[in-house]
Amino acid sequence: MKNLANLVSIGRMFLSVSLVPLRDNIPVFVLVYLACGASDVLDGMIARKTGSESVMGARLDSLADVLMFGAVLWVLLLKYGETLSGYLPLVGVVVLLKLGNVAIAMVKFRCFVIGLHTWGNKLTGLLVYSAPLLLLFFRSRGVILPIFIVSVLAALEEGAIHLASGKLDLNRKSLFLKQ
C-alpha cells in the first residue's frame, strides 16, 4: 500500500506514452487521456491518505507530468501542426525556463528537480490538460495563448523560489507564502 501512489504515477507514464499512437482513435484516446488526468489527481491523494508522501514520489509525479506534457505536445503537433506552428517559439520559451529551473536546482541544491508543486504549476497542468480536449471538441485556438502566459509565469515563479529558498521544498505552494 505504501508504494501504490508511486505505481499510479508510473502507470501514468505508460498511459501518456500510449497517447501518441492512439491519437487518431478519438474515443480510446479520450478515455486514456482522462485516465491520465485522473491518475494525476489520484497519486497525490493516495500518498496523502496513506502517509506515503516522499521525495521519490514527488519526483515520479513530476516526471509523469513531463512525459504527459511531452506526449500531449507531440499529439497536438501531429494533429494540428500547421495551425499550432506559430506557437512553437512560446513552447521553446517555456522549455528553456523549465530547463533553467532544473539547472538552478542542480547548482543550488545539488539534485535534479523537474518541478515544484506550486499552485502556478498545478494551474498550468490543469490548463495544459484541458487544451487537447478543448481543441478536439471546439477547434478553438483561443485557449493556447493564455496557457502559455500562465506557464511562463509559473516557471518564473518556480525559478524565483529556487533562488530565494535556503533549502529545497518540492511542495512549496507559492513564492508569496512562507513555509
Secondary structure, 3 states (H helix, E strand, C coil): CCCHHHHHHHHHHHHHHHCCCCCCCHHHHHHHHHHHHHHHHHHHHHHHHHCCCCHHHHHHHHHHHHHHHHHHHHHHHHHHHHHHHHHHHHHHHHHHHHHHHHHHHHHHHCCCCCCCCCHHHHHHHHHHHHHHHHHHHHCCHHHHHHHHHHHHHHHHHHHHHHHHCCCCCCCCCCCCCCC
